[in-house]
Amino acid sequence: MQRGMPPDRDTVVSTANLIPLNRSEHMYWAGEGYLGPINQPYILRFDQPVDEALVRQTLRELTSAFPRMRSAIVPTATTYNLRILDDDRGVDQLFDDCYRVETGVDPASRDALEAFHSRFMNEPISLERGLPWRARFFPHATQAALMFSVHHIVGDGRSMVQMLCAILGRLNGQPIAPCKLESPSMIPAVTPQKWWQWPGSVARWWRDSRAEKQAARGERVIMLEQGGSDRYTISTVRYHELPCPADTMRALAKAHGTTVNTLLMAVVANTFLEIGHRDGPDQPGGLRSVAALRTSVDLRRYFPDGKGPEFGNFVSVFTVRARQQPTLAEQIASIESQAKAALARFERRDFALPLSFYEILPWVGRTLYSHLIVQSRAKRSLPELSCHLSNLGSAEFINPKGATVRLAELWPATISTAFLLGALSLNGKQFFTVIHQNDEIPPAAVDRFLATLDAQLRALVDLHAQGPASASRDKAHACPENVTAPA
């Protein structure tokens, strides 16, 4: 397929009519508007000017190749489905409304992109009319940029990355391969494959749940939230670059015998513990401070074929609770142990009962489930969390081999009920996106968190630079009372 040519309609995947929503998608639809627009707005900043006509053609071809990108929410007699729209003139008209050129923002300015990002994230998408995404192109003589915002009903973070790879490939002259339209159900990934395995699954879940509740007694979760209204409100995006280059972060992880992801989780956990210690250190007989970090797990690996569906929403979550540890190494070991245990529970299908409960959402109905979502906020009944941390890792793979048009920066975001942190590395830098609800967390609290996090990383880098002799002083990076940072 040549640049600038219209998509070959004969090569596009055949359309289907109605596609059922899976449990996550029913939740997004029930929460839409009440939680805010549940979009995934990503800013792609390029390292050079990009032809606007090529960007437009790329997104139009993407809409043809990925069927869920040309879908609309439609009611049935009892529930809601996705209707895949025929790839015709009607989609052309909707595309013209979704894609626009934005000339009032300087893409060479991070601050300008950040401000636009926050505004755009809070703008709703008309899911019922069709095309559940929006895009804004920012032309520039040296650093063009693209806002690519897709509703979460279309797909999860892995699906977003799949489309980013397709976009960068097309901008570099590669055709966009058609994406299959597959069954959206998560049931095969979370339930036992044999009926006689159910009793053991339920028993293990019950036992582990009781043990977790017992372990959490007498603990207070360190949170940046400072109250707020009984409704979900406007959210803000913050761009931050960690003071630790990607190669240094990898070296630190290797020195501690762990992964970059686990190292980052440990440092973020110790950051919350440091903040909690300043606000009110633990007292004998009082509540113990704990950082509760939620993270995502891709369920595709747990499908019977080991791969699962290619595109859609197939994510669950688990939480690790980071408590005060004498050394960073012990904090890392604790987090690793909890993460491995959680993943083993997914492998054994130990979450079959609670996750299967969500499969009844179509029968519960959108009205009742929306009511439960609204009430969860009013009653503050959601589990207390320090943050939700999502780490993409190295994003270098998004640039195709031999690319001439490349990503200079990537800033992912989405709406969240918890303090949300998105991490990735690109071009040797560690990018860190922060998303928070304005009514819950003031900017000063975010400033404090980022300053404390940066101080933890700088101290760790300095200690690493001193060589093996500094290993005995590892304690300084795990004990909050020994770490200082601007408040």
NUVOZA-96384 format. One record per residue: x, y, z of N, C-alpha, C, CB in turn. Coordinates in steps of 0.02 Angstrom, whole numbers, plus 50000, padded with zeros to 5 digits. Atoms other than C-alpha are relative to their C-alpha. Glycine has a CB too. Example, Ala and Ser with C-alpha at 12.3 -4.5 7.8 and 13.67 -1.06 7.14 Angstrom:
<nodes>
500454994150000506154977550390500455006050000499505000150062499584994149997506844994750357499615005550037500205002349929
</nodes>
This chain:
<nodes>
500424994150000500005000050000500445006250000499525000050061499574994250007500775016549946499745005650044500035002249928500184994249960500805032450047499505004349962500625004150018500484995350029499355044050020499444996749962500355004649955500535003550036498295030649936499454997950048500294993849963500555002249956496575026250007500074992650016499325001449968499955007049982496445009750098499644995549950499724998850070500305004850045496094994849988499454996350037500534994949972500565002849962494354989850046499984992449994499355003049976500015007350007494624972149981500454996650050500204998149929499535003049954496054969450105499795000950072500695002849990500224998649932495094975650256499634993850028499555006350002500345005849970494464962450379499255000949993500204999250074500734999750007492634958150358499695002450065499724993149981500324997249941491484967150476499514995050030499655006649984500505003949965490394958850605499435004750019500294996450062500574995949983488734965050667500045002250073499344996349987500004998249929488544964950856500524995950038499314998950030499485003149960489974961150975499835000950073500715002949983500164999149929489604957651159500575003450037499854993250033499504996949956490504967851291500234994950052499725006450034499795004349944491594958551415499925003850065500744997749990500154997149934491564962151601500325006850010500234995350055499674993549993492834976351595499645005449959500734999649978500334995250045491924984651450499315001950027499944997049930500634998349967490254983551541500135004950058499654993650027499834995549946491104991951689500155007049974500594997350041499854993450029491795005951579499375003549977500504999249941500614997050025490095008751501499565002450058499614995049956500404997949942489235009251671500315006050035499934994250050499664994549966490545021251739500105006149957500664997850024499894994450046490635032451585499595006150021499824997949928500334993849979490225050251633500015001150074499295000049976499994999449927490115046651819500735000350025499634994050033499284999849984491975042751834500355005549961500334993349985499694995650049492325054851693500044996149934500725002450023499925003750063492665050451511500574995050006500125004949941499495005349988493595033851520500404999149936499664993350023499594999950061494795038151380500734998250016499965006849967499285001049995496615033651349500335004949953500194992649984499684995050043497405049651281500764999550004499775007050019499285000650004499205047051225500285005749957500214993049970499654995050040500345061051167500624996849969500205006250044499425002450036501585055651033500375006149973499804995149941499594994450024502975068251005500554997349956500305004150061499535002650049504015065350849500665004050001499695000149930499344996849999505835069550821500125004449938500554994850005499924996250062505505079150659499315002249976500354995749945500654998450029504125087150555499704993949966500065005849949500355005650031502815075050489499465002849954499694995350054500504997750048501705077150337499304998850027500104996349932500675000649972499935080650396499564995349960499675006950004500415004450042499145071850248500164992650014500125001649926499805006949984500135056150291499714997850067500764999349999500295001649935499555056850472499264998549992500115005850050500715001050011497755058550416499874993249966499715005749958500105006350036497915043950294500164994150045500454999849938499825005449954498765033350427499434998450048500625001950039500555001249953497345035650551499384997349965499835006450037500575002750036496045032350417500104992649985499895003949933499865007050013496885016050370499974995950064500694999249967500045003349936497035011650554499274998550018500325004350055500715000949987495145013950570499714994349959499625006549986500235005650041494885001650429500294993450025500205001149927499665006249983496144988850490499814997350069500755001049997500195002149932495574988550673499255000950008500405004150054500734999450000493694984750674499725003650060499694993349995500284996849940493414990450853500105007649999500324997050063499904992850006494045007750803499435003249960500665001549966500604997350034492445009750699499384996550027500054999049922500565003149965491205003550827499575005250034500254994850051500464995749963489715011150915499634995950052499495003549951500395003349948488805006751075499265000149978500095003450069500715000350018487035000651037499634996050053499914996849929500405003849951485664994951156499664994049967499485004550033500415005750021484854977951138499394999950047500404993250002500595000449957483264972251225500184999650074499574994049981499825001149930484214967851384500675003050020500014992750014499334997849981485984974851375500275004649946500474994050012499674995950050487254984051266500534995949963500325006450032499495003350041488364978151124500405005449963499684995149949499634996050048489684985251008499774998149931500774999150008500145001450070489124986950829500605002349958499345003649977499454998350045490554986450704499695003149937500444993849982500304996450055490114999450573500324998049934500075007650010499735001450066490304995750388500495005549980499424999549947499474995250017491865004050320499825003649935500704996449992500284996750059490955015850204500035007650009499284997749987500004992749998490585034250176499785002650068499545002849946500214997949934489725035150345500595000450048499484995350028499394999849959491375030850430500455005749978500374993249996499614994250023492245043750320499765006450033499955000649923500284994049970491065056950387500175000450075499255000349990499835000149929491335051650568500755001250010499804993350031499284998849995493215051450538500165007449995500374996049945499884992950008493165069450479499855003950063499595002749943500154996749937492405074050646500504998150055499304998150023499555002449947493635063650750500715002849992500034992449998499314997950012495255069450670500035007449980500334995649944499934992950016495765087750668500735002250009499545004350045499344996949992497325098450651499945005550052500265002849932500004995149946497715108650806500605004749991500034996450070499474995150013498695124550772500135004750058499845004149939499934995349944498495133450939500444997650056499345001650026499575002749948499715122751038500704998949971499714993350028499315000850022501625122851024500254993150021500455005650030499785006749981502165104451018500734999650022499894995349942499314999949976503965109551053500045001550074500415005149961500034998249929503405114651228499664994450039499635006750011500315005149958503115100751355499435002950041500524996950047500524996949960502125112851462499365001049961500255006750028500594998850042500965117151318499644993449986500205003449934500315006550012500685098751276499674997350063500524995149973500285002449937500405094551459499335003350016500505001350057500624996449987499075108051478499444997649953500105007649993500495002550048498195102251319499784993050018500285000249929500145006949981498315084251378499474999650054500654996550023500495000049945497375088051538499315002149976500235004750056500654997850025496015097551447499674994649958500075006549959500285004950047495795084251314499784993650035500514998449946500185006249964495755069751438499315000650031500524998550054500654999049967494215077351520499435001149951500045005750047500524999250049493255079051356499714993249981500285003749937500315006650014491985065051325500014998349926499285000050024500065002750067491855054251170499294997349992500544994449986500685002450013490155050551092500024992849977499655004549948499955007150016490145031651101499404997449961500074996050064500595002550033488365029451039499995001949926499385002750034500014997750070488645039250877500494996149957500155007449996499515003950038490185029550826500695003149999499764999149930499294998449998492085030150811500205002250070500185005549948499854998749929492605028850994500715002550012499884993750041499334997249991494195038950976500025007149972500534995649964499894993350025494855056450941500755001049989499725005450049499294998650013496495063150869500085007449983500274995549943499814993250017497315080150858500735000049979499885004950060499324999650025498855083350752500275007050010500034998049925499674993649987500065097150801500595000849951500245000550074499454999250047501115102450650500555004450030499755003249934499434996149975502855109350684500594999049953500194998050073499445000250046504425113250586500534995050020500315006849994499485004649977505515101950694499744994450045500535003850036500255004949951504455092450823499244999649997500235001850071500735000950004502705087850766499774995350055499804997249930500275004349947501555079050889499304997849981500005003750068500665002750012499955068850891499684998150066500034993949953500415002449945498615067151024499564994449972499565005750031500385005950022497875049651002499624997450060500484994549970500425001749942496425046651122499484994849980499675006450028500455005650016495465030251119499624998050063500404993849972500385002149942494055025251234500214993050022499245000249985499765006449972494485010851350499574994149977500015000450075500425005550024493015000751282500314996749938499295002649983499675002750060494044998551122500524994950018500315005649959499465004649983495524990351207500405002450059500454999049941499594998449942496764990051350500675003149978500134993650042499364996950015498534996951361500404996249948500405000750062499645004050050499274982551262499705001249931499974992550018500324998650064497994985851124500205006949975499244999450006499774993350019498485004251126500704999749970499995004750061499325000550025500304999751103500014996749931500444996050049500045003350066499834988250959499825005149946499474994450002500184994950049499025003050872500555005249991499355003450020499444995450006500495014450911500534997149953500315001450069499525003250045501635001950825499765000449927500114992550020500284999550067500465001850675500075007149973499264997850000499954993050022500465020950668500725001749981499775004750055499304998550016502355022450676500244996149939500464998550060499815003750059502545008650549499735003249936499744992950005500294996850060501365017150426500335006649984499255001050010499654993750012502225033950449500694998849968500085003950065499365001850030503805024850395499924995549939500434996550052500095003450064503025017150240499774992950003500615000349963500215006949994502445000350308499234999649999500284996850064500745000749999500644994350275499764997850068499784995049946500305002049937499484991850423499654993349990499495005450025500305006750006499054973550444499314999950032500464994750033500665000549970497214969550475500024996650067499524996249953500045002849934496784965650655499384995550005499985005550055500575004649994495674950650694499505002650051500254993050020500544998549953494004952950781499844993550035499375003049964500045006349964493954939750918499495000450057500684998150027500455000349942492874934151063500295004150056499894992750022499744995649948493014946851204500004997050070499625006350000500105002749932492644935251351500674998550034499584993849998499415001749959493934933551491499924993450036500135005650050500145006049960493124917951563500534994549992499324997349980499505005450006494384905551488500665001450037500164998749928499374998349967495814915051571499974999850076500225006949978500054999349927495124915651748499664994250034499645006350017500375005549969494084899951776500364993449989499284999749972499705006650009494664881951802499764996649936499844995550060500185003350062494684871551644499594993750011500634998349961500395006049983493894856551734499525001850057500474994050020500494998249949492324857351839500224997850070499334996849985499805002449934493104847251979500575004050031500214992849994499484995649972494464860552001499715006150036500475002349945500324994249969493194873452062500045000050076499285000349979499974999849926493114868152246500685002250027499834993250029499334998149977495004869752266500135007449987500524995849966499914992950017494994886752179499665004450051499745001549929500384996049952493644893652293500314999650070499264997750002499715000949933494464886352449500645004150007500144992650014499374996249996496154894052409499875007650001500454998349940500164992950000495364910952370499755002250069499475001649947500264998449934494424910752536500555000250052499464994950020499455000349952495964905752634500475006049993500404993549992499534994450012497104918752553499685006750015500244999949927500344993749985495804932552568499985001450075499294999949971500014999249927495624929552754500705001650027499734993650034499324998749977497514929352775500215007249983500494995049967499844993150018497674945952682499665005050047499795001349928500354995649954496364954152791500325000050069499274998050006499675000549935497224947752947500665003850000500124992650018499344996650004498924954252889499925007549997500384997549939500104992750009498184971452850499725003350062499545001349942500274997049940497464974053023500545004250035499734994650048499534995749965498264988253118500455004149954500434996050046499594996250048498944996452960499615005949972500244995449943500304994350035498605013352881500355000849933500065006550042499734999250067498835015452694500185007449989499494997649946499774993250015499855030852648499725002149933500785000450000500324997550061498875040952521500115007649995499244998450000499954992850011499045058152443499325003450003500335001549933500674997249999497155060352442499875003950065499484994549992500154995849943496565074152557499255001550004500405006649997500724999049998494685071652552499745002449934499825004850055500304997550062493585080352426499264998750000500334996849940500735000750005491815079352363499814992649997499745003649938500255006850004490725063952357499874997949928499374999250042500085001550071490785064252166500694999849968499555005249966499385000050039492155060552039500045006549961500034993949952499934993350030492855076651968500555000049946500155005150054499504999050053494125083751845500684997150019500075007549984499335002749989495815075251826500525004049962500024992649978499444996350029497515082551782500574995249983500255005550048499425003750022499005075451688500635004050017499974998349924499354996849986500775079351747500554996149964500145000450076499425003150031502335075851644500605000750046500155003349931499404999849958503905071251739500534995449970499844997850073499445004150022505605064851686500424998350060500425003649945499635002149941506475054551819500745001749992499914992450011499294998150003508255060051864500464994049999500175004450060499615006250005508945043051816499944997449929499754994750053500055002550069509355038451635499834992649998500665001249964500245006950006508675022151570500564994950011499694998949931499465004849991510375013551563500234999650073500605001949956499835000149929510745018751742499484996150040500055007250027500535003749966509055011951798500094992549990499315002249975499885007150013509454995351715500604997550040500124998749925499415001949961511154995051799499834999350074500575005149991500215000449930510354998451968499604993650013499585006250020500405006149993509104984451941500444993850000499474999549944499555005750004510484972451891500414999350064500475000749940499605000249938511514977252044499604997350058500265007050016500435002549946510034973052155499684993349983499455005150015500245006550018509674956852063499254999849986500164995150054500714999750013507954962252005499865003349933499635003850057500204996750063506994970151861499915007550012499364996849971500134992849995506774988651825499315001250029500075003449931500674999249975504924986651859499964999150076499534995049966500025001249928505174979352033500395005350037500284993150016499614994649968506534992052075499595006450004500655001249961500404993949999505385006252026499434999450050499725001449930500535000949950503974998952130500265000950071499684993149992499714999449933505124997752280500165007250018500634995750006499844993049988505715015752262499375004150010500425002949942500644996549992503935022052239499704998350069499514998149943500265002049935503405012052393500365003750056500064992550010499624996649948504815019452497499865007549999500744998749991500184992950003504315036752435499375001250041499895002149927500604999349960502575034452507500144999150075499464995149977499845001249930503295027452668500365006050030500434993850008499654994049977504435042752682499505005650014500525002249949500514994849991502955054452658499574998450062499555000549937500405001949942501945044552786500375001150065499804992949995499604998949939503375045452912500025007350018500714997349990499994992849985503465064352896499335002250028500165004049936500664997849979501595066152917499804997350068499494998049949500185002949935501505054853069500334993350008499254999350007499655006449993502795041553114499614995150042500695001250031500335005349962502215024953181500135000850074500234993149975499934999649928501905024753367499914993050030499485004950030500105006549968502045009753485499274998750014500414999550065500705001749990500365001153485499535003449951499805001850069500424996550047499725012453345500004996549933500235007149992500045002850067499395009653161500685000249966499485003849959499385000350038500855004353053499895002649930500274992749998500064997250067501165013552890500134994649948500485005949990499915004750055501015003752728499855003649935499554993650009500144997450067501095008352545499664994449960500665002449964500385004950039499774999152443500035001949927499254999650024499894998650071500274998452260499624994949958500764999849983500375004350046499074991552132500355000049932499265002149994499705000550066499734985351965499574995449956500734997550004500415003750048498994977551809500334993549981499865004249938499755006350026499174959851745499624998349937499944994350053500305001950064498854954551565499764992850004500515000949941500285006749994497684939551567500104995749938499265000650015499945004050062498094934051390500424993850010500315004349945499565005849990499474922651451499664994250034500605002150041500345005249963498214912951555499444996749960499715002850063500475003650043497094908051410500284993149985499875004049934499765006850012497184889451369500544999449947499424995649980499495000550052498224892751213500645003850019499745002749935499404996449978499464903451312500105006849968500594995949988499944993650035499174918551200499395004450009500114998949926500614996249992497364923851212499855004349940500055004250061500184995750055496484936251100500525005449987499325003250013499494995150020497534948851006499835007050023500094999949925500184993149991496544964651035499365000450042499905003649932500594999149958495294970651166500215001650071499564993849999499884998749929495194971951356500074993550038499445004350031499865006349966496014957751451500495001150057500284994749950499554998049946496764965351607499654999150067500245007249992500225000049931496554961951792500535003650042499884992750026499534996349957497464969251942500154995950063499725006950019499865002449933498304964352104500375005550038500424993349998499714994849958498994974352249500554997050043499465003250045499485001849952500624973052345500015005250056500714999649964499984995549943500794980552518500725000350025499524997650058499304998949982502514987752552500045002950070500365004649949499924997849931502944989152736500725002250012499804994450049499334997849984504454996752820500504994250001500015003650068499495005250003506014986452781500685003050018500024996849929499344997349980507794988252849500425002349941500394994850039499594998250058508554989052674499584999949937500604995149992500345000050064508054992252495499974992949972500355004649950499985006950025508574974452453499424995950031500674996650017500555003749968507304967752579499325002549976500055000750077500624997450028505964979252511499874996949932500025007749994500065003150065506304972552337499794992750007500675000449961500175007049990506234954652401499284999150021500474996950053500695000449978504574957852487499525001149943499875005150055500444998550057503784965552332500024994349950500215006649966499945005650047504464951652221499614994050024500734998149990500355005749972503774938452338499255000749993500194999050074500724998950006502044946252340499764999749927499825006850030500195000150070502014948752152499994992949972500485004449959499975006950023502544930752118499414996050028500674996750020500565003649970501224924452239499355001849965499955001550075500614997850034499874934852154499944996949930499975007649995500005002950067500364928951980499884992450003500665001549964500125007249992500384910952042499264998750013500424997150058500725000849988498594913352102499615000749935499765005250052500324999650066498094919051927500134993649961500265006249961499835006150037498994903951856499574994150024500744998350009500405005549972498034892251974499255001349994500194998950073500714998150006496374901151935499685001150069499624994749960500254999149933496204905852119499515005950005500575001050048500464994349999495234921752075499364998649960500345006349972500575001950042493894912151980499345002650029499974992549992500644998049970492494915952104499895007649997499974997650072500144992750003492704934952124499985002849929500525003750040500004997450067493114937751941499404997549960500654997949964500605002450034491674926951883499385004050021499894992550016500564995949977490514937851987499875005749951500135002750070500084994350046490834952151865499684997949934500675003349987500305002350062490204941351723499235000850001500184992849987500724999149996488434944351786499805007349987499734997750068500154992950010488564963051748499465001249947500625003749980500544998850048487484961651591499314998850030500094995549940500645001349968486094954651701499855005150055499994992950029500104994849951486374967551837499715006249967500665001750036500254994350036486084980951708500415006350012499285001350018499594994049994486924997551675499765004750054500015003749933500274995349951485765007651786500224998250071499245000349996499835002249932486054997351943500765000350010499744992950012499285000049991487914995451912500275007250003500344996249943499804993049995488105014251881499855002750069499635004249947500184997949933487195017052045500524997650051499314997350019499505002849954488445005652135500665003849994500114992649986499384996250010489905015252057499955006850034500145000849925500104993549969489195031952113500014999550076499345003249976500035000949928488845025352287500694998250029499504994650018499345001849975490605018252303500415006350015500374995649950499654993849987491265035952292499705003750060499985004549938500334996449947489975043652406500154996950069499255000349988499895003549936490265030452541500744998450013499614993550000499285001349993492165029352513500124992550014500305004250058499965007249988491995010452499500524996449958499324997049987499485003250040493365007252371500614998650044500195004449940499405001549960494964999152439500495006049999500354993749973499524994649996496245011752499500654998149964500155001850074499405001350039497735012952381500455006150002499814998349927499524994550007499315023252378500025002349928500714997850023499984998350070499365022452189499864993749958500685003149980500005005350050499105012052033500605001449956499334999749958499384999150038500805009751950500004995449939500624998650044499975003950062500895004251768500655001749964499385001549954499354998950031502595002051688500024996549932500574997450045499955002850068502694999651499500694997149987499855005449948499325002250012504574996851511500305003949943500034992549986499694996750056505635000951361499505000549942500644996349977500464998950056504575008751222500365000649934499595006350013499604999450061505965008051093499704995849943500724997950012500265004650051505074993751003499445003249959499754993750033500544996750037503675005650949500275002949935499675005450042499674997750062504895013150823500214994049958500615004550017499795005850041505085000850678500735000449982499584999749936499295000150019506814995450624500125004449939500234992749986499834995650056507645007950510499545005949992500014996149938500494994650005506325021050550500345006749987499585000450063499784993050009506575038750487499575004750042499975002049925500434996349955505065045650580499974996050065499275000949970499945003549936505325041250763499675004050056500744998850017500264996849940504555044850932500575003150039499624995050043499534996849955505505057451035499754999350072500095007549982500305000749934504295056551183499324996649993499925006950034500665003249997502755046651233499735001050069500044992449981500324998649935501555051851371499314996750001499945007750013500655003449996500155039051405499615002450061500104992450003500424998049944498685042951518499324996749994499925007750004500705001949999496935037651568499705002450065499924992249992500354998349939495625041651698500064994350050499255001649986499945005249949495815032451863499675002450065500744998150012500274998349935494945031852031500555000650052499504994750023499434999749955496675030452112500545004549970500294993050015499414996350022498275040752101500374995549950500465002150060499765004350054498955034151935500695002249977499515000049942499324998750023500785032951884500154995549940500514998750057499835003850060501315027851709500735001149983499565002149941499284999450011503155024151677500194996549935500394996950058499715003250058504145020251520500685003149986499535000649938499354997250020505885022751448500015000549924500594995650025499964998750071506235029951276500585004849987499335002949972499424995850018507795037251196500455001550059499765006549970499554999349943508775034351355499725003750059500615003449978500314996249946507555043951464499454996050034499725006749974500535003249962506355038351599499425004950007500254997750070500594995749997504645046351570499514997450052499675000449930500425001749943503415046751714499385004549997500385000850068500624996350004501605052051687499604999150064499584997849939500395000149938500575056551840499305002649986500365004350056500704997950009498665057551838499664999950068499634995349948500354999749936497635063251986499375004149994500465003050054500614996149997495905069752025500135006450039499434995850032499854993649970496005088252065499675000950068499775005549954500364999049937494715087552204500284995650056499274998649990499735004649951495635073452291500725001850020499984992949974499284999049989497475077752272500205006849973500424994449966499794993350024498095095952264500684999649965500025004950058499354999950035499575100452151500604999850048500055006049956499454999949952500665103652304500174993050024499845004550059499875006849977500465085552359500364996049946499344996550018499655003350055501015079552187500725002449996499635001249933499324997249999502515091352193500414996650054499985007650012499645003149944502985084052361500184992849985499575000450064499875006950017502815066252300500574999449950499364996749972499495000450052503885069152145500685002250027499815004449940499364997949971505225078552244500304994550043499915006450041499765005549957505335064252369500234994149958499454997950049499815005450045505385051352229500685001549968499474998849947499364998150032506775060752140500584999550049499965007249972499475000449949507765061952302500194992850014499785003550065499865007149990507605043152328500444997449944499354995950005499625002450057508255039852153500705002949998499645001649935499334996950001509685052352163500454997050053499945007650011499605003149948510265044952327500214993049980499624999850066499845006850022510185027552252500545000149946499374996549975499504999450053511175032952099500685001850030499795005449948499374998049968512495041452208500324994250037499885005850048499745005749963512665026052316500294994849953499454996950043499775004850049512835014952163500675002249969499484999049945499394997450030514185026252093500614999050044499935007349984499455000949954515235023452249500284992950000499785001850070499755006850008515405005052206499794995350055500745000249997500215005249953515244988952307500085001950073500394993749986499894998349930515904996952465499405003550031500615004550007500584996449975514285006552479499424995350018499775005049949500565004749990513224990652493499775000050073500214993049980500195000149930513274991352683499575006050020500614999850044500404994149986512445008352674499344999849962500395006349983500645000850035510965001552576499415001950044499924992749976500554998449954509925004552732499745007049990500244999150071500214993050007509875023052693499455000949948500595004349981500504999350053508725019552547499374996050015500294997749934500615003649981507435009452641499685003050062500164992750012500274997249938507235018652807499805007249988500534999550058500224993350014506175034152783500335005250044499265000450008499724994949956506925042752935500705002049979500014997550071499334998450022508625042552848500025003449933500424993849998500024997150066508055049952684499715007150005499584995749951500254993249998507845068552661499875002449929500505004750035500184997250065507025077852518499595006250012499614994849956500404994049991506205094652491499264998250011500075004749940500705001449986504455094752563499555004249954499835001550075
</nodes>
